[in-house]
Amino acid sequence: MMNVGEEPVFSKHGLVSSIAWSLDGKVNYALEGNINYAGAVISWLKDDLHLIQSAGETEALANAANPDDHSYLVPAFTGLGAP
């Protein structure tokens, strides 16, 4: 999340413009990237699929991934979030 000041910024890269806070009648906005259920995916890999034993293993696995593999996991366990 990044404060962008008193005017909203509309991203062309999938970020969301949100109200960060309002104080004394002035609103400040933020840009944020929403990653819904990232932690739930790690728990699912560990607890349900038993593919990892700890969350700490995931960084090495991500770094070892084949860059030519263009598969995606969409963690839509309870639907898709915005954006």
C-alpha positions in Angstrom: 0.0 0.0 0.0 1.4 3.4 -1.0 0.0 6.8 0.0 -0.5 8.9 -3.1 -1.9 12.1 -1.5 -5.1 14.0 -1.6 -6.1 13.0 -5.2 -6.8 9.4 -6.2 -4.5 7.8 -8.7 -6.0 5.3 -11.2 -3.5 2.5 -12.0 -3.1 1.0 -15.4 -1.4 -2.0 -13.8 -4.1 -3.6 -11.7 -3.7 -1.7 -8.5 -6.7 -0.4 -6.6 -7.1 3.2 -5.5 -8.5 3.3 -2.0 -9.2 5.8 0.7 -6.3 5.6 3.2 -7.8 8.0 5.8 -9.7 11.2 6.3 -8.6 13.7 8.9 -9.9 17.2 9.4 -12.0 17.1 6.2 -9.0 16.1 4.0 -9.0 12.6 2.4 -5.8 10.8 1.5 -5.7 8.0 -1.0 -3.5 5.0 -1.4 -2.7 2.6 -4.2 -2.7 -1.1 -3.1 -2.3 -4.5 -4.7 -4.7 -7.0 -3.2 -3.5 -10.5 -2.8 -6.5 -12.4 -1.5 -5.8 -15.7 0.4 -2.1 -15.9 -0.2 -1.7 -17.3 3.3 -4.6 -19.7 2.8 -2.8 -21.1 -0.3 0.3 -21.8 1.8 -1.8 -23.5 4.5 -3.6 -25.5 1.8 -0.3 -26.7 0.3 0.9 -27.7 3.8 -2.1 -29.0 5.6 -4.3 -30.5 2.9 -2.0 -31.4 0.0 1.1 -32.2 2.2 3.3 -30.8 -0.6 5.4 -28.7 1.9 6.1 -29.1 5.6 6.5 -25.4 6.4 5.8 -22.0 4.8 9.5 -21.3 4.8 9.9 -23.9 2.0 7.9 -21.9 -0.5 10.6 -19.3 -1.4 13.1 -21.9 -2.6 10.3 -23.7 -4.5 9.3 -20.4 -6.2 12.9 -19.6 -7.1 13.4 -23.1 -8.5 10.3 -22.9 -10.8 10.8 -23.3 -14.5 10.5 -19.8 -16.0 9.2 -21.3 -19.2 6.1 -22.7 -17.4 3.3 -20.3 -17.8 0.9 -22.1 -15.5 -1.0 -20.0 -12.9 -2.7 -20.9 -9.7 -5.8 -18.8 -9.0 -6.6 -19.1 -5.3 -10.3 -18.5 -5.6 -11.3 -20.5 -2.6 -14.2 -18.2 -1.8 -14.5 -16.4 -5.2 -12.4 -13.9 -7.0 -11.4 -10.6 -5.3 -10.8 -7.2 -6.9 -9.1 -6.1 -9.0 
